[in-house]
Amino acid sequence: MSTKRLVREVHEQVNEAREKVSSLKLRRQEEGASRREKLRPAYFRKQLEKFKTSNAGKLS
């Protein structure tokens, strides 16, 4: 096997690995955004409950 061919194959493998890492990173970011969107309504409900209970004590 010639050196040029070996170098070319290594470059191809490196590029494939970079593409795979890039796609995995993008997928993780999308999953994180999706998870945050799902948690958002629950967070706001909890904040609203806190607000209601703190104001209920002030009104009494």
mmCIF file of the N, C-alpha and C atoms, coordinates in Angstrom:
data_MODEL
# 
_entry.id   MODEL 
# 
loop_
_atom_site.group_PDB 
_atom_site.id 
_atom_site.type_symbol 
_atom_site.label_atom_id 
_atom_site.label_alt_id 
_atom_site.label_comp_id 
_atom_site.label_asym_id 
_atom_site.label_entity_id 
_atom_site.label_seq_id 
_atom_site.pdbx_PDB_ins_code 
_atom_site.Cartn_x 
_atom_site.Cartn_y 
_atom_site.Cartn_z 
_atom_site.occupancy 
_atom_site.B_iso_or_equiv 
_atom_site.pdbx_formal_charge 
_atom_site.auth_seq_id 
_atom_site.auth_comp_id 
_atom_site.auth_asym_id 
_atom_site.auth_atom_id 
_atom_site.pdbx_PDB_model_num 
ATOM 1   N N  . MET A 1 1  ? 0.854   -1.178 0.000  1.00 0.00 ? 1  MET A N  1 
ATOM 2   C CA . MET A 1 1  ? 0.000   0.000  0.000  1.00 0.00 ? 1  MET A CA 1 
ATOM 3   C C  . MET A 1 1  ? 0.896   1.236  0.000  1.00 0.00 ? 1  MET A C  1 
ATOM 4   N N  . SER A 1 2  ? 0.582   2.149  -0.878 1.00 0.00 ? 2  SER A N  1 
ATOM 5   C CA . SER A 1 2  ? 1.416   3.343  -0.973 1.00 0.00 ? 2  SER A CA 1 
ATOM 6   C C  . SER A 1 2  ? 1.095   4.300  0.172  1.00 0.00 ? 2  SER A C  1 
ATOM 7   N N  . THR A 1 3  ? 2.039   5.154  0.442  1.00 0.00 ? 3  THR A N  1 
ATOM 8   C CA . THR A 1 3  ? 1.878   6.135  1.516  1.00 0.00 ? 3  THR A CA 1 
ATOM 9   C C  . THR A 1 3  ? 0.740   7.095  1.207  1.00 0.00 ? 3  THR A C  1 
ATOM 10  N N  . LYS A 1 4  ? 0.653   7.531  -0.062 1.00 0.00 ? 4  LYS A N  1 
ATOM 11  C CA . LYS A 1 4  ? -0.419  8.458  -0.440 1.00 0.00 ? 4  LYS A CA 1 
ATOM 12  C C  . LYS A 1 4  ? -1.788  7.838  -0.195 1.00 0.00 ? 4  LYS A C  1 
ATOM 13  N N  . ARG A 1 5  ? -1.916  6.583  -0.573 1.00 0.00 ? 5  ARG A N  1 
ATOM 14  C CA . ARG A 1 5  ? -3.202  5.899  -0.401 1.00 0.00 ? 5  ARG A CA 1 
ATOM 15  C C  . ARG A 1 5  ? -3.537  5.764  1.085  1.00 0.00 ? 5  ARG A C  1 
ATOM 16  N N  . LEU A 1 6  ? -2.548  5.424  1.881  1.00 0.00 ? 6  LEU A N  1 
ATOM 17  C CA . LEU A 1 6  ? -2.743  5.294  3.323  1.00 0.00 ? 6  LEU A CA 1 
ATOM 18  C C  . LEU A 1 6  ? -3.180  6.627  3.925  1.00 0.00 ? 6  LEU A C  1 
ATOM 19  N N  . VAL A 1 7  ? -2.497  7.695  3.524  1.00 0.00 ? 7  VAL A N  1 
ATOM 20  C CA . VAL A 1 7  ? -2.836  9.028  4.029  1.00 0.00 ? 7  VAL A CA 1 
ATOM 21  C C  . VAL A 1 7  ? -4.265  9.393  3.625  1.00 0.00 ? 7  VAL A C  1 
ATOM 22  N N  . ARG A 1 8  ? -4.631  9.102  2.381  1.00 0.00 ? 8  ARG A N  1 
ATOM 23  C CA . ARG A 1 8  ? -5.984  9.410  1.897  1.00 0.00 ? 8  ARG A CA 1 
ATOM 24  C C  . ARG A 1 8  ? -7.030  8.648  2.710  1.00 0.00 ? 8  ARG A C  1 
ATOM 25  N N  . GLU A 1 9  ? -6.770  7.373  2.970  1.00 0.00 ? 9  GLU A N  1 
ATOM 26  C CA . GLU A 1 9  ? -7.714  6.564  3.744  1.00 0.00 ? 9  GLU A CA 1 
ATOM 27  C C  . GLU A 1 9  ? -7.857  7.085  5.170  1.00 0.00 ? 9  GLU A C  1 
ATOM 28  N N  . VAL A 1 10 ? -6.737  7.485  5.745  1.00 0.00 ? 10 VAL A N  1 
ATOM 29  C CA . VAL A 1 10 ? -6.786  8.043  7.103  1.00 0.00 ? 10 VAL A CA 1 
ATOM 30  C C  . VAL A 1 10 ? -7.601  9.326  7.103  1.00 0.00 ? 10 VAL A C  1 
ATOM 31  N N  . HIS A 1 11 ? -7.396  10.176 6.105  1.00 0.00 ? 11 HIS A N  1 
ATOM 32  C CA . HIS A 1 11 ? -8.165  11.421 6.005  1.00 0.00 ? 11 HIS A CA 1 
ATOM 33  C C  . HIS A 1 11 ? -9.656  11.129 5.871  1.00 0.00 ? 11 HIS A C  1 
ATOM 34  N N  . GLU A 1 12 ? -9.988  10.136 5.060  1.00 0.00 ? 12 GLU A N  1 
ATOM 35  C CA . GLU A 1 12 ? -11.400 9.771  4.886  1.00 0.00 ? 12 GLU A CA 1 
ATOM 36  C C  . GLU A 1 12 ? -12.004 9.305  6.207  1.00 0.00 ? 12 GLU A C  1 
ATOM 37  N N  . GLN A 1 13 ? -11.256 8.481  6.932  1.00 0.00 ? 13 GLN A N  1 
ATOM 38  C CA . GLN A 1 13 ? -11.752 7.986  8.217  1.00 0.00 ? 13 GLN A CA 1 
ATOM 39  C C  . GLN A 1 13 ? -11.917 9.127  9.219  1.00 0.00 ? 13 GLN A C  1 
ATOM 40  N N  . VAL A 1 14 ? -10.957 10.038 9.216  1.00 0.00 ? 14 VAL A N  1 
ATOM 41  C CA . VAL A 1 14 ? -11.033 11.182 10.129 1.00 0.00 ? 14 VAL A CA 1 
ATOM 42  C C  . VAL A 1 14 ? -12.243 12.043 9.785  1.00 0.00 ? 14 VAL A C  1 
ATOM 43  N N  . ASN A 1 15 ? -12.455 12.283 8.500  1.00 0.00 ? 15 ASN A N  1 
ATOM 44  C CA . ASN A 1 15 ? -13.605 13.094 8.088  1.00 0.00 ? 15 ASN A CA 1 
ATOM 45  C C  . ASN A 1 15 ? -14.923 12.423 8.464  1.00 0.00 ? 15 ASN A C  1 
ATOM 46  N N  . GLU A 1 16 ? -15.006 11.111 8.273  1.00 0.00 ? 16 GLU A N  1 
ATOM 47  C CA . GLU A 1 16 ? -16.217 10.381 8.662  1.00 0.00 ? 16 GLU A CA 1 
ATOM 48  C C  . GLU A 1 16 ? -16.447 10.490 10.167 1.00 0.00 ? 16 GLU A C  1 
ATOM 49  N N  . ALA A 1 17 ? -15.375 10.353 10.932 1.00 0.00 ? 17 ALA A N  1 
ATOM 50  C CA . ALA A 1 17 ? -15.496 10.451 12.391 1.00 0.00 ? 17 ALA A CA 1 
ATOM 51  C C  . ALA A 1 17 ? -15.955 11.849 12.796 1.00 0.00 ? 17 ALA A C  1 
ATOM 52  N N  . ARG A 1 18 ? -15.409 12.874 12.144 1.00 0.00 ? 18 ARG A N  1 
ATOM 53  C CA . ARG A 1 18 ? -15.822 14.252 12.449 1.00 0.00 ? 18 ARG A CA 1 
ATOM 54  C C  . ARG A 1 18 ? -17.299 14.466 12.141 1.00 0.00 ? 18 ARG A C  1 
ATOM 55  N N  . GLU A 1 19 ? -17.747 13.940 11.004 1.00 0.00 ? 19 GLU A N  1 
ATOM 56  C CA . GLU A 1 19 ? -19.162 14.071 10.638 1.00 0.00 ? 19 GLU A CA 1 
ATOM 57  C C  . GLU A 1 19 ? -20.053 13.373 11.657 1.00 0.00 ? 19 GLU A C  1 
ATOM 58  N N  . LYS A 1 20 ? -19.621 12.203 12.094 1.00 0.00 ? 20 LYS A N  1 
ATOM 59  C CA . LYS A 1 20 ? -20.409 11.451 13.075 1.00 0.00 ? 20 LYS A CA 1 
ATOM 60  C C  . LYS A 1 20 ? -20.493 12.224 14.389 1.00 0.00 ? 20 LYS A C  1 
ATOM 61  N N  . VAL A 1 21 ? -19.364 12.751 14.840 1.00 0.00 ? 21 VAL A N  1 
ATOM 62  C CA . VAL A 1 21 ? -19.342 13.531 16.080 1.00 0.00 ? 21 VAL A CA 1 
ATOM 63  C C  . VAL A 1 21 ? -20.238 14.753 15.942 1.00 0.00 ? 21 VAL A C  1 
ATOM 64  N N  . SER A 1 22 ? -20.155 15.405 14.798 1.00 0.00 ? 22 SER A N  1 
ATOM 65  C CA . SER A 1 22 ? -20.968 16.591 14.556 1.00 0.00 ? 22 SER A CA 1 
ATOM 66  C C  . SER A 1 22 ? -22.458 16.260 14.602 1.00 0.00 ? 22 SER A C  1 
ATOM 67  N N  . SER A 1 23 ? -22.848 15.163 13.971 1.00 0.00 ? 23 SER A N  1 
ATOM 68  C CA . SER A 1 23 ? -24.271 14.795 13.967 1.00 0.00 ? 23 SER A CA 1 
ATOM 69  C C  . SER A 1 23 ? -24.732 14.381 15.363 1.00 0.00 ? 23 SER A C  1 
ATOM 70  N N  . LEU A 1 24 ? -23.871 13.691 16.109 1.00 0.00 ? 24 LEU A N  1 
ATOM 71  C CA . LEU A 1 24 ? -24.230 13.319 17.481 1.00 0.00 ? 24 LEU A CA 1 
ATOM 72  C C  . LEU A 1 24 ? -24.388 14.554 18.355 1.00 0.00 ? 24 LEU A C  1 
ATOM 73  N N  . LYS A 1 25 ? -23.489 15.515 18.181 1.00 0.00 ? 25 LYS A N  1 
ATOM 74  C CA . LYS A 1 25 ? -23.561 16.753 18.957 1.00 0.00 ? 25 LYS A CA 1 
ATOM 75  C C  . LYS A 1 25 ? -24.860 17.493 18.651 1.00 0.00 ? 25 LYS A C  1 
ATOM 76  N N  . LEU A 1 26 ? -25.201 17.580 17.378 1.00 0.00 ? 26 LEU A N  1 
ATOM 77  C CA . LEU A 1 26 ? -26.435 18.253 16.975 1.00 0.00 ? 26 LEU A CA 1 
ATOM 78  C C  . LEU A 1 26 ? -27.650 17.537 17.562 1.00 0.00 ? 26 LEU A C  1 
ATOM 79  N N  . ARG A 1 27 ? -27.640 16.213 17.510 1.00 0.00 ? 27 ARG A N  1 
ATOM 80  C CA . ARG A 1 27 ? -28.766 15.447 18.057 1.00 0.00 ? 27 ARG A CA 1 
ATOM 81  C C  . ARG A 1 27 ? -28.902 15.673 19.560 1.00 0.00 ? 27 ARG A C  1 
ATOM 82  N N  . ARG A 1 28 ? -27.767 15.701 20.277 1.00 0.00 ? 28 ARG A N  1 
ATOM 83  C CA . ARG A 1 28 ? -27.814 15.962 21.719 1.00 0.00 ? 28 ARG A CA 1 
ATOM 84  C C  . ARG A 1 28 ? -28.379 17.342 22.005 1.00 0.00 ? 28 ARG A C  1 
ATOM 85  N N  . GLN A 1 29 ? -27.980 18.340 21.197 1.00 0.00 ? 29 GLN A N  1 
ATOM 86  C CA . GLN A 1 29 ? -28.503 19.690 21.388 1.00 0.00 ? 29 GLN A CA 1 
ATOM 87  C C  . GLN A 1 29 ? -30.008 19.722 21.155 1.00 0.00 ? 29 GLN A C  1 
ATOM 88  N N  . GLU A 1 30 ? -30.469 19.039 20.117 1.00 0.00 ? 30 GLU A N  1 
ATOM 89  C CA . GLU A 1 30 ? -31.906 18.999 19.822 1.00 0.00 ? 30 GLU A CA 1 
ATOM 90  C C  . GLU A 1 30 ? -32.670 18.290 20.934 1.00 0.00 ? 30 GLU A C  1 
ATOM 91  N N  . GLU A 1 31 ? -32.108 17.196 21.446 1.00 0.00 ? 31 GLU A N  1 
ATOM 92  C CA . GLU A 1 31 ? -32.767 16.477 22.536 1.00 0.00 ? 31 GLU A CA 1 
ATOM 93  C C  . GLU A 1 31 ? -32.825 17.344 23.791 1.00 0.00 ? 31 GLU A C  1 
ATOM 94  N N  . GLY A 1 32 ? -31.759 18.086 24.055 1.00 0.00 ? 32 GLY A N  1 
ATOM 95  C CA . GLY A 1 32 ? -31.742 18.980 25.213 1.00 0.00 ? 32 GLY A CA 1 
ATOM 96  C C  . GLY A 1 32 ? -32.794 20.065 25.087 1.00 0.00 ? 32 GLY A C  1 
ATOM 97  N N  . ALA A 1 33 ? -32.911 20.639 23.898 1.00 0.00 ? 33 ALA A N  1 
ATOM 98  C CA . ALA A 1 33 ? -33.922 21.679 23.671 1.00 0.00 ? 33 ALA A CA 1 
ATOM 99  C C  . ALA A 1 33 ? -35.318 21.096 23.839 1.00 0.00 ? 33 ALA A C  1 
ATOM 100 N N  . SER A 1 34 ? -35.530 19.905 23.328 1.00 0.00 ? 34 SER A N  1 
ATOM 101 C CA . SER A 1 34 ? -36.831 19.243 23.455 1.00 0.00 ? 34 SER A CA 1 
ATOM 102 C C  . SER A 1 34 ? -37.154 18.985 24.927 1.00 0.00 ? 34 SER A C  1 
ATOM 103 N N  . ARG A 1 35 ? -36.169 18.517 25.663 1.00 0.00 ? 35 ARG A N  1 
ATOM 104 C CA . ARG A 1 35 ? -36.361 18.240 27.088 1.00 0.00 ? 35 ARG A CA 1 
ATOM 105 C C  . ARG A 1 35 ? -36.712 19.522 27.838 1.00 0.00 ? 35 ARG A C  1 
ATOM 106 N N  . ARG A 1 36 ? -36.000 20.607 27.525 1.00 0.00 ? 36 ARG A N  1 
ATOM 107 C CA . ARG A 1 36 ? -36.287 21.889 28.187 1.00 0.00 ? 36 ARG A CA 1 
ATOM 108 C C  . ARG A 1 36 ? -37.695 22.368 27.875 1.00 0.00 ? 36 ARG A C  1 
ATOM 109 N N  . GLU A 1 37 ? -38.120 22.193 26.623 1.00 0.00 ? 37 GLU A N  1 
ATOM 110 C CA . GLU A 1 37 ? -39.474 22.611 26.245 1.00 0.00 ? 37 GLU A CA 1 
ATOM 111 C C  . GLU A 1 37 ? -40.528 21.805 26.999 1.00 0.00 ? 37 GLU A C  1 
ATOM 112 N N  . LYS A 1 38 ? -40.260 20.524 27.219 1.00 0.00 ? 38 LYS A N  1 
ATOM 113 C CA . LYS A 1 38 ? -41.214 19.696 27.960 1.00 0.00 ? 38 LYS A CA 1 
ATOM 114 C C  . LYS A 1 38 ? -41.270 20.112 29.426 1.00 0.00 ? 38 LYS A C  1 
ATOM 115 N N  . LEU A 1 39 ? -40.132 20.497 29.988 1.00 0.00 ? 39 LEU A N  1 
ATOM 116 C CA . LEU A 1 39 ? -40.082 20.863 31.403 1.00 0.00 ? 39 LEU A CA 1 
ATOM 117 C C  . LEU A 1 39 ? -40.616 22.267 31.665 1.00 0.00 ? 39 LEU A C  1 
ATOM 118 N N  . ARG A 1 40 ? -40.623 23.097 30.661 1.00 0.00 ? 40 ARG A N  1 
ATOM 119 C CA . ARG A 1 40 ? -41.001 24.495 30.827 1.00 0.00 ? 40 ARG A CA 1 
ATOM 120 C C  . ARG A 1 40 ? -42.390 24.697 31.442 1.00 0.00 ? 40 ARG A C  1 
ATOM 121 N N  . PRO A 1 41 ? -43.439 24.040 30.918 1.00 0.00 ? 41 PRO A N  1 
ATOM 122 C CA . PRO A 1 41 ? -44.768 24.234 31.523 1.00 0.00 ? 41 PRO A CA 1 
ATOM 123 C C  . PRO A 1 41 ? -44.816 23.814 32.999 1.00 0.00 ? 41 PRO A C  1 
ATOM 124 N N  . ALA A 1 42 ? -44.141 22.723 33.336 1.00 0.00 ? 42 ALA A N  1 
ATOM 125 C CA . ALA A 1 42 ? -44.120 22.264 34.726 1.00 0.00 ? 42 ALA A CA 1 
ATOM 126 C C  . ALA A 1 42 ? -43.430 23.301 35.606 1.00 0.00 ? 42 ALA A C  1 
ATOM 127 N N  . TYR A 1 43 ? -42.348 23.871 35.112 1.00 0.00 ? 43 TYR A N  1 
ATOM 128 C CA . TYR A 1 43 ? -41.629 24.901 35.862 1.00 0.00 ? 43 TYR A CA 1 
ATOM 129 C C  . TYR A 1 43 ? -42.531 26.104 36.106 1.00 0.00 ? 43 TYR A C  1 
ATOM 130 N N  . PHE A 1 44 ? -43.257 26.545 35.073 1.00 0.00 ? 44 PHE A N  1 
ATOM 131 C CA . PHE A 1 44 ? -44.132 27.707 35.233 1.00 0.00 ? 44 PHE A CA 1 
ATOM 132 C C  . PHE A 1 44 ? -45.290 27.411 36.180 1.00 0.00 ? 44 PHE A C  1 
ATOM 133 N N  . ARG A 1 45 ? -45.829 26.184 36.115 1.00 0.00 ? 45 ARG A N  1 
ATOM 134 C CA . ARG A 1 45 ? -46.896 25.820 37.060 1.00 0.00 ? 45 ARG A CA 1 
ATOM 135 C C  . ARG A 1 45 ? -46.389 25.886 38.494 1.00 0.00 ? 45 ARG A C  1 
ATOM 136 N N  . LYS A 1 46 ? -45.182 25.385 38.698 1.00 0.00 ? 46 LYS A N  1 
ATOM 137 C CA . LYS A 1 46 ? -44.600 25.383 40.037 1.00 0.00 ? 46 LYS A CA 1 
ATOM 138 C C  . LYS A 1 46 ? -44.372 26.817 40.514 1.00 0.00 ? 46 LYS A C  1 
ATOM 139 N N  . GLN A 1 47 ? -43.850 27.665 39.640 1.00 0.00 ? 47 GLN A N  1 
ATOM 140 C CA . GLN A 1 47 ? -43.633 29.066 40.001 1.00 0.00 ? 47 GLN A CA 1 
ATOM 141 C C  . GLN A 1 47 ? -44.957 29.746 40.329 1.00 0.00 ? 47 GLN A C  1 
ATOM 142 N N  . LEU A 1 48 ? -45.997 29.450 39.558 1.00 0.00 ? 48 LEU A N  1 
ATOM 143 C CA . LEU A 1 48 ? -47.308 30.037 39.793 1.00 0.00 ? 48 LEU A CA 1 
ATOM 144 C C  . LEU A 1 48 ? -47.849 29.601 41.152 1.00 0.00 ? 48 LEU A C  1 
ATOM 145 N N  . GLU A 1 49 ? -47.682 28.321 41.479 1.00 0.00 ? 49 GLU A N  1 
ATOM 146 C CA . GLU A 1 49 ? -48.130 27.834 42.784 1.00 0.00 ? 49 GLU A CA 1 
ATOM 147 C C  . GLU A 1 49 ? -47.384 28.539 43.908 1.00 0.00 ? 49 GLU A C  1 
ATOM 148 N N  . LYS A 1 50 ? -46.078 28.711 43.753 1.00 0.00 ? 50 LYS A N  1 
ATOM 149 C CA . LYS A 1 50 ? -45.288 29.426 44.761 1.00 0.00 ? 50 LYS A CA 1 
ATOM 150 C C  . LYS A 1 50 ? -45.816 30.840 44.934 1.00 0.00 ? 50 LYS A C  1 
ATOM 151 N N  . PHE A 1 51 ? -46.069 31.488 43.810 1.00 0.00 ? 51 PHE A N  1 
ATOM 152 C CA . PHE A 1 51 ? -46.553 32.861 43.831 1.00 0.00 ? 51 PHE A CA 1 
ATOM 153 C C  . PHE A 1 51 ? -47.910 32.938 44.526 1.00 0.00 ? 51 PHE A C  1 
ATOM 154 N N  . LYS A 1 52 ? -48.795 31.997 44.194 1.00 0.00 ? 52 LYS A N  1 
ATOM 155 C CA . LYS A 1 52 ? -50.129 31.988 44.805 1.00 0.00 ? 52 LYS A CA 1 
ATOM 156 C C  . LYS A 1 52 ? -50.040 31.784 46.316 1.00 0.00 ? 52 LYS A C  1 
ATOM 157 N N  . THR A 1 53 ? -49.205 30.835 46.747 1.00 0.00 ? 53 THR A N  1 
ATOM 158 C CA . THR A 1 53 ? -49.102 30.563 48.187 1.00 0.00 ? 53 THR A CA 1 
ATOM 159 C C  . THR A 1 53 ? -48.452 31.722 48.924 1.00 0.00 ? 53 THR A C  1 
ATOM 160 N N  . SER A 1 54 ? -47.472 32.373 48.312 1.00 0.00 ? 54 SER A N  1 
ATOM 161 C CA . SER A 1 54 ? -46.836 33.506 48.993 1.00 0.00 ? 54 SER A CA 1 
ATOM 162 C C  . SER A 1 54 ? -47.791 34.690 49.068 1.00 0.00 ? 54 SER A C  1 
ATOM 163 N N  . ASN A 1 55 ? -48.600 34.890 48.048 1.00 0.00 ? 55 ASN A N  1 
ATOM 164 C CA . ASN A 1 55 ? -49.570 35.990 48.072 1.00 0.00 ? 55 ASN A CA 1 
ATOM 165 C C  . ASN A 1 55 ? -50.746 35.674 48.979 1.00 0.00 ? 55 ASN A C  1 
ATOM 166 N N  . ALA A 1 56 ? -51.125 34.429 49.103 1.00 0.00 ? 56 ALA A N  1 
ATOM 167 C CA . ALA A 1 56 ? -52.233 34.048 49.981 1.00 0.00 ? 56 ALA A CA 1 
ATOM 168 C C  . ALA A 1 56 ? -51.880 34.388 51.424 1.00 0.00 ? 56 ALA A C  1 
ATOM 169 N N  . GLY A 1 57 ? -50.639 34.182 51.791 1.00 0.00 ? 57 GLY A N  1 
ATOM 170 C CA . GLY A 1 57 ? -50.193 34.521 53.145 1.00 0.00 ? 57 GLY A CA 1 
ATOM 171 C C  . GLY A 1 57 ? -50.202 36.018 53.383 1.00 0.00 ? 57 GLY A C  1 
ATOM 172 N N  . LYS A 1 58 ? -49.898 36.800 52.375 1.00 0.00 ? 58 LYS A N  1 
ATOM 173 C CA . LYS A 1 58 ? -49.863 38.260 52.504 1.00 0.00 ? 58 LYS A CA 1 
ATOM 174 C C  . LYS A 1 58 ? -51.263 38.849 52.581 1.00 0.00 ? 58 LYS A C  1 
ATOM 175 N N  . LEU A 1 59 ? -52.221 38.218 51.917 1.00 0.00 ? 59 LEU A N  1 
ATOM 176 C CA . LEU A 1 59 ? -53.582 38.746 51.877 1.00 0.00 ? 59 LEU A CA 1 
ATOM 177 C C  . LEU A 1 59 ? -54.338 38.476 53.172 1.00 0.00 ? 59 LEU A C  1 
ATOM 178 N N  . SER A 1 60 ? -53.932 37.473 53.920 1.00 0.00 ? 60 SER A N  1 
ATOM 179 C CA . SER A 1 60 ? -54.661 37.114 55.146 1.00 0.00 ? 60 SER A CA 1 
ATOM 180 C C  . SER A 1 60 ? -54.424 38.116 56.246 1.00 0.00 ? 60 SER A C  1 
# 
